[in-house]
């Protein structure tokens, strides 16, 4: 398994080389010891694990998350000026094994796993304060769980690697795919271990904001339980976060993704960025990759009219204005833009993601991909409340589900029918997830895991008879989407439930394992 393990780690992390890594010699044991020579060195090493949460380049991990959103009903592929079959193909379910974006996501999550494994192997032997040692080990375990969670929900069962030394040996190619259940078991145990030693958010110094906390580990574990339909466990774990009183909803929804509002009261797990022209790819990417082509952006992943209609049908003006920017309209929260140019002849929908938009007055002097200071929130309190609501509902605790649902809706001045029950309550919770978390890169995986009568919801929305396909092919009258046919209106018609609930395993991993790693069905 050439790319997933130690070879990439040594050349990218220890030697600082990002290409031709297989041509470089492996470094020795002494150099590894140097990386864990002190408490300070160990902490720096753990800091390096965090780099792989979003990758160290726009296309390593971040861009597949964007493509995932394009493969849902919330976003078009978008960019019609520079059509790319490898991007639009995934978004339209014409997926081919070997996609650079799908392969890179696999590779760089495994690099993160390898870094975590090294930290867990070496830090126990470092002479340092025991509380700091336990915290660093807890961070490493939580982050390893994060990487495996990203992999299992994307590919299904994957090879489990928990050590590193043996990976110098020929047995590196012995790994087979573990079952999905086994991967989740590792995730659960890592997070339970991390919860025992990680600090609360309030116990971290300001300079340490962004490190994983008890709340982050509990929230990720609640989500892992939810994905497995372990609803009782998910409800309890999410409730633990609520009872901690470490988090609360922002008073104003518009502040959740506001630049220069880092690690706010709602943030549970957030990756920060900085802007420094001396270094490449240490800043964010989404503001450019999803920005308008008339505003120094690339227009990948543009919001659909179907998503806008969901806000309108709910009377949800507060979240709509902070989620979607529309061509020719003012940009909410940016007084410098009274008529936004979304370049509708250059992107499919004439709409742009407001959450990743940086107002003109807040932009760095050099505004380009990889240099944006806008941090990325992976888990926030509203997400946690809706996880709790969903888990409580399926755990036959509708009263608790309604309380959490109401908290989220109250923030944006929407009433909640407290008499909701059964399927109506379930659908209200699911719709709330769509509206609250729209364009935050959760939608595809939500639709894959949520089921109605045992059928994943994605199969009811995509495919020849899917509601999203039917809307766009037979009913859509949107003036932007129906006039720019550079992207086909029938997005999703090729969806196949027997294939597309997972993405394909990188073919090179199958080849290098001599077939021990098996491909997902029908790829």
C-alpha positions in Angstrom: 0.0 0.0 0.0 2.4 2.5 -1.4 0.8 5.8 -0.5 -1.1 5.3 2.7 1.6 4.7 5.2 5.1 5.5 6.2 6.8 6.3 2.9 4.7 9.3 2.3 5.0 10.3 5.9 8.8 10.4 5.9 9.2 12.3 2.7 6.5 14.9 3.2 6.9 15.4 7.0 10.5 14.6 7.8 12.2 15.6 4.6 9.8 18.3 3.6 9.5 17.0 0.0 6.1 16.8 -1.6 6.9 15.1 -4.8 8.9 12.1 -6.0 8.7 10.8 -2.5 9.4 7.2 -3.5 12.8 8.2 -4.9 14.0 9.4 -1.5 15.8 7.2 1.1 14.1 6.5 4.4 15.6 8.2 7.4 16.8 6.3 10.4 15.7 5.7 13.9 17.9 8.5 15.3 16.1 11.1 13.3 12.7 9.9 14.5 14.0 10.1 18.1 15.0 13.7 17.4 11.3 14.5 16.6 10.4 13.4 20.1 13.5 14.7 22.0 11.5 16.9 24.4 8.0 17.9 25.4 8.2 20.9 23.0 9.3 18.7 20.1 6.5 16.3 20.8 3.9 19.0 20.9 5.2 20.3 17.6 4.9 16.9 16.1 1.3 16.6 17.3 0.6 20.0 15.8 1.6 18.4 12.5 -1.2 15.8 12.7 -3.7 18.7 12.6 -2.4 19.7 9.2 -4.0 16.7 7.6 -7.5 17.6 8.8 -7.8 19.8 5.7 -4.6 18.6 3.9 -1.7 20.9 3.1 -3.0 22.0 -0.3 -6.5 22.9 -1.7 -6.9 19.6 -3.6 -5.6 17.0 -1.1 -8.6 16.7 1.2 -10.7 19.9 0.9 -11.7 19.5 -2.7 -13.3 16.1 -2.4 -15.5 17.6 0.4 -16.6 20.2 -2.1 -17.2 17.6 -4.8 -19.3 15.6 -2.3 -21.5 18.6 -1.8 -21.8 18.9 -5.6 -23.0 15.3 -5.7 -26.0 16.3 -3.5 -29.1 18.4 -4.2 -27.6 21.5 -2.5 -24.9 22.3 -5.2 -24.2 22.1 -8.9 -20.8 21.4 -10.1 -20.9 25.0 -11.0 -18.0 26.1 -13.2 -19.2 26.1 -16.8 -16.3 28.1 -18.1 -13.7 25.5 -17.5 -15.6 22.2 -17.6 -13.7 19.3 -16.0 -14.9 15.8 -16.6 -13.0 14.5 -13.5 -15.0 16.9 -11.2 -18.4 17.1 -12.9 -18.2 13.4 -13.5 -18.3 12.7 -9.8 -20.9 15.3 -9.1 -23.1 13.7 -11.8 -22.4 10.1 -10.8 -20.4 9.3 -13.8 -17.6 8.2 -11.4 -14.5 6.4 -12.5 -12.0 4.7 -10.2 -8.7 6.5 -10.3 -10.1 10.0 -9.7 -7.2 12.1 -8.4 -9.5 13.7 -5.8 -10.9 10.5 -4.5 -7.4 9.0 -4.4 -5.8 12.0 -2.7 -8.5 11.9 0.0 -7.5 8.3 0.8 -3.8 9.1 0.8 -3.7 12.1 3.0 -6.1 10.8 5.6 -3.7 7.8 5.9 -0.8 10.2 6.2 -2.6 11.7 9.2 -3.2 8.3 10.7 0.5 7.5 10.3 1.5 10.7 12.1 -0.9 9.9 14.9 0.5 6.3 15.2 4.0 7.7 15.5 2.9 10.1 18.2 1.3 7.3 20.1 4.4 5.1 19.8 7.0 7.7 20.8 5.4 10.1 23.2 4.9 7.6 26.1 8.7 7.5 26.4 9.3 11.2 26.4 10.3 12.8 29.7 7.6 15.5 30.3 4.8 16.5 32.6 2.3 13.6 32.8 -0.8 15.8 32.2 0.8 17.2 29.0 1.8 13.7 27.9 -1.8 12.4 28.4 -3.2 15.4 26.6 -1.0 14.9 23.6 -1.8 11.3 23.4 -5.5 12.1 23.7 -5.2 14.6 20.8 -3.4 11.9 18.7 -6.1 9.4 19.4 -9.0 11.8 18.7 -7.4 12.8 15.4 -6.7 9.2 14.4 -10.4 8.6 15.0 -11.3 11.6 12.9 -9.2 10.3 9.9 -10.7 6.8 10.1 -14.2 8.3 10.3 -13.5 10.3 7.2 -12.3 7.2 5.4 -15.1 4.8 6.6 -18.0 7.1 5.6 -16.3 7.7 2.2 -15.1 4.2 1.2 -16.7 1.8 3.7 -14.3 -0.7 5.4 -10.7 0.2 5.0 -7.3 -1.3 6.1 -6.8 -0.7 9.8 -3.2 0.4 10.7 -2.4 1.1 14.3 1.4 0.7 14.4 4.1 2.0 12.2 7.4 0.1 12.7 6.3 -3.0 10.8 5.6 -0.8 7.8 9.3 -0.7 6.9 9.0 -4.5 6.2 7.7 -6.3 3.1 4.5 -7.0 5.1 3.4 -3.4 4.2 1.4 -5.0 1.5 -0.3 -7.6 3.8 -3.2 -5.4 4.7 -6.8 -6.2 3.7 -9.9 -4.2 4.2 -11.4 -4.4 7.6 -15.1 -4.5 8.0 -17.0 -1.3 8.5 -17.9 -2.5 12.0 -14.3 -3.0 12.9 -13.3 0.4 11.7 -16.1 2.0 13.8 -15.0 -0.1 16.8 -11.5 1.5 16.5 -13.0 4.9 16.2 -15.2 4.4 19.2 -12.3 3.1 21.4 -9.9 5.9 20.3 -12.6 8.5 21.2 -13.5 7.0 24.5 -9.8 6.9 25.4 -9.4 10.5 24.3 -12.4 11.7 26.4 -10.7 10.4 29.5 -7.7 12.8 29.2 -8.6 15.8 27.0 -9.4 19.2 28.5 -12.6 21.1 28.2 -12.6 24.0 25.8 -12.7 26.4 28.7 -9.5 24.9 30.1 -7.4 25.7 27.1 -5.4 28.9 26.9 -6.3 31.2 24.1 -3.2 30.2 22.2 -4.3 26.6 22.2 -7.8 27.2 20.7 -8.4 24.8 17.9 -7.0 21.7 19.7 -9.4 18.9 20.2 -11.3 18.9 23.4 -13.5 16.6 25.4 -16.5 18.2 23.7 -15.0 17.6 20.2 -14.3 14.0 21.0 -17.8 13.5 22.4 -19.4 15.2 19.5 -17.4 13.1 17.0 -18.3 10.0 18.9 -22.0 11.0 18.9 -21.8 11.4 15.1 -20.0 8.0 14.7 -22.8 6.4 16.8 -25.4 8.1 14.7 -23.9 6.8 11.4 -24.1 3.3 12.8 -27.7 3.8 14.0 -26.7 3.3 17.6 -29.3 5.9 18.6 -29.3 5.3 22.3 -25.5 5.8 22.6 -25.7 8.8 20.2 -28.3 10.5 22.3 -26.4 10.0 25.6 -23.1 11.2 24.1 -24.7 14.3 22.5 -26.5 15.0 25.7 -23.1 14.9 27.5 -22.0 17.8 25.4 -25.2 19.7 26.1 -24.9 19.2 29.8 -21.3 20.4 29.9 -22.5 23.9 29.1 -19.2 24.5 27.3 -21.0 25.6 24.1 -24.0 27.7 23.1 -25.6 29.0 19.9 -24.3 32.3 18.6 -27.0 34.9 19.3 -27.0 35.8 15.6 -26.7 33.2 12.9 -24.7 35.5 10.7 -21.8 35.4 13.2 -21.2 31.6 12.8 -19.0 32.0 9.7 -18.0 35.6 10.2 -14.3 36.3 9.5 -12.3 37.3 12.5 -14.8 35.6 14.8 -12.5 32.6 15.6 -13.5 29.8 18.0 -16.7 31.4 19.0 -19.2 30.1 21.6 -20.7 27.7 19.0 -17.5 26.2 17.7 -16.7 22.7 18.8 -14.1 21.7 16.3 -12.6 24.4 14.1 -9.4 24.4 12.0 -7.9 27.9 11.9 -5.9 29.5 9.1 -3.5 32.4 8.8 -2.5 34.7 6.0 1.2 34.9 5.4 2.6 35.6 2.0 6.0 34.0 2.9 4.3 30.5 2.9 2.0 28.8 0.5 -1.1 26.9 1.5 -1.4 27.9 5.1 -4.6 29.7 4.6 -8.1 28.6 3.6 -9.3 27.7 0.1 -13.0 27.6 0.0 -13.5 31.4 -0.4 -11.7 31.1 -3.8 -12.7 27.6 -5.0 -16.4 28.3 -4.3 -16.2 32.1 -5.1 -17.6 33.8 -8.2 -15.5 33.8 -11.3 -16.2 37.6 -11.4 -14.7 37.9 -7.9 -11.4 36.1 -8.1 -13.1 32.8 -7.6 -13.4 29.5 -9.4 -17.2 28.8 -9.0 -17.0 25.2 -8.1 -19.9 24.1 -6.0 -22.7 26.7 -6.6 -25.9 26.5 -4.7 -29.0 25.1 -6.4 -32.4 26.8 -6.7 -33.7 23.6 -5.1 -31.8 24.6 -1.9 -33.0 28.2 -2.1 -36.6 26.9 -2.5 -36.2 24.9 0.7 -35.4 28.1 2.6 -38.3 30.0 1.0 -40.8 27.2 1.7 -39.8 27.4 5.4 -40.0 31.2 5.5 -36.3 31.1 6.6 -35.1 34.5 5.5 -32.5 34.8 8.2 -30.4 31.8 7.3 -31.0 32.2 3.5 -29.4 35.6 3.4 -26.3 34.2 5.2 -26.1 31.1 3.1 -26.8 32.1 -0.5 -25.7 35.1 -2.5 -27.6 35.7 -5.7 -26.6 37.5 -8.9 -27.7 41.1 -9.0 -28.6 41.3 -5.3 -26.9 42.9 -2.3 -24.6 40.8 -0.2 -25.8 40.6 3.3 -23.2 41.8 5.7 -21.0 43.4 3.1 -21.9 47.1 2.7 -19.4 47.4 -0.2 -21.5 45.2 -2.5 -25.0 46.3 -3.4 -25.3 44.2 -6.6 -23.2 41.0 -6.6 -21.8 39.7 -9.8 -22.2 35.9 -9.5 -21.2 35.5 -13.2 -24.3 33.5 -14.2 -23.0 32.9 -17.8 -19.9 31.3 -16.2 -21.5 29.2 -13.5 -24.6 27.1 -13.5 -26.8 28.8 -10.9 -26.0 32.5 -10.6 -25.6 31.8 -6.9 -22.6 31.6 -4.6 -22.0 30.2 -1.1 -22.2 33.1 1.4 -20.8 31.1 4.3 -17.3 31.0 2.7 -17.5 34.5 1.3 -15.1 37.0 2.8 -16.5 40.6 2.7 -14.4 43.1 0.7 -13.3 45.0 3.8 -12.1 41.8 5.6 -10.0 40.5 2.7 -6.2 40.2 3.0 -4.1 42.3 0.7 -3.3 39.3 -1.5 -6.6 37.5 -2.0 -6.0 34.1 -3.5 -6.5 30.4 -2.8 -4.5 29.0 0.1 -4.1 32.5 1.7 -7.6 33.1 3.2 -7.8 33.7 7.0 -11.4 32.3 7.2 -11.2 29.3 9.5 -13.3 26.1 8.8 -15.7 24.8 11.4 -16.1 21.1 11.1 -18.4 20.6 14.1 -20.5 23.3 15.8 -23.2 23.3 18.5 -26.2 23.5 16.2 -24.9 20.4 14.4 -24.6 18.7 17.8 -28.1 19.8 18.9 -29.5 18.3 15.7 -27.6 15.1 16.1 -29.1 14.9 19.6 -32.6 15.6 18.2 -32.2 12.9 15.5 -30.8 10.3 17.9 -33.5 11.1 20.5 -36.2 10.7 18.0 -35.0 7.3 16.8 -34.5 6.4 20.5 -38.3 7.0 21.1 -37.6 10.2 23.0 -39.6 12.6 21.0 -39.9 15.1 23.8 -36.1 15.5 24.0 -35.9 15.7 20.2 -38.4 18.5 20.1 -36.5 20.5 22.7 -33.2 20.4 20.7 -35.0 21.1 17.5 -36.7 24.1 19.0 -33.4 25.6 20.2 -32.0 25.7 16.7 -35.2 27.2 15.2 -35.6 29.7 17.9 -32.3 31.3 17.0 -33.6 32.2 13.5 -37.1 33.2 14.7 -38.9 30.1 13.3 -41.7 28.6 15.3 -41.7 24.9 16.2 -44.8 22.8 16.3 -44.3 21.0 19.6 -47.0 18.5 18.7 -44.9 17.0 15.9 -44.5 13.3 16.1 -43.7 10.2 14.0 -42.5 10.7 10.4 -43.4 14.4 10.6 -41.0 15.0 13.4 -38.3 13.0 11.7 -38.7 14.9 8.5 -38.6 18.3 10.4 -35.3 17.3 12.0 -33.8 16.3 8.7 -35.0 19.4 7.0 -33.5 21.5 9.8 -30.2 19.9 9.2 -30.3 20.8 5.6 -31.2 24.5 6.3 -29.0 25.0 9.3 -25.9 23.3 7.9 -26.4 24.1 4.2 -23.2 24.3 2.1 -21.0 23.3 5.1 -20.1 20.0 3.4 -22.4 17.6 5.4 -25.2 17.0 3.0 -24.1 14.0 0.9 -23.1 11.9 3.9 -26.4 12.8 5.6 -28.4 11.7 2.6 -26.4 8.5 2.3 -27.0 7.5 6.0 -30.6 8.6 6.5 -33.1 6.0 5.5 -36.9 5.9 4.9 -38.2 2.4 5.1 -34.7 1.1 4.8 -33.9 3.0 1.6 -31.1 5.7 1.8 -32.6 9.1 1.1 -30.0 9.8 -1.6 -31.7 7.1 -3.7 -35.0 8.9 -3.4 -33.5 12.3 -4.5 -31.0 11.1 -7.2 -31.5 8.5 -9.9 -33.9 8.4 -12.9 -36.9 8.7 -10.6 -35.3 11.0 -8.0 -37.1 14.1 -6.8 -34.1 16.4 -7.6 -33.7 15.1 -11.1 -37.5 15.4 -11.7 -37.5 19.0 -10.5 -34.6 20.0 -12.7 -35.7 18.1 -15.8 -39.5 18.7 -15.7 -40.3 21.7 -13.4 -37.3 24.0 -13.0 -38.0 27.5 -14.3 -35.1 29.3 -12.7 -33.7 31.9 -15.1 -30.1 31.2 -14.3 -30.1 27.4 -14.2 -32.3 26.9 -17.3 -30.3 29.3 -19.5 -26.8 28.1 -18.6 -26.7 24.6 -20.0 -23.0 24.3 -19.8 -23.8 21.8 -17.0 -26.6 19.3 -17.8 -29.9 19.7 -16.1 -30.2 16.0 -15.3 -27.5 16.0 -12.7 -28.0 12.8 -10.6 -29.8 10.7 -13.2 -26.9 8.3 -13.3 -27.0 7.6 -9.6 -27.1 3.8 -8.9 -28.0 2.7 -5.3 -25.9 -0.5 -5.8 -22.8 1.6 -6.6 -22.8 5.2 -5.3 -23.4 4.9 -1.6 -19.5 4.8 -1.4 -16.7 6.1 -3.6 -14.3 3.7 -5.2 -11.1 2.5 -3.6 -8.0 3.9 -5.3 -7.0 1.3 -8.0 -3.3 1.6 -7.1 -4.0 0.3 -3.6 -5.7 -2.7 -5.0 -2.9 -3.3 -7.5 -0.1 -2.9 -4.9 -1.9 -5.2 -2.5 -2.1 -7.9 -5.2 -5.8 -8.0 -4.8 -6.0 -8.3 -1.1 -7.7 -4.9 -1.0 -10.9 -5.4 -2.9 -12.8 -2.7 -4.9 -16.2 -1.5 -3.8 -19.1 -3.1 -5.8 -19.7 -2.2 -9.4 -16.7 0.1 -9.9 
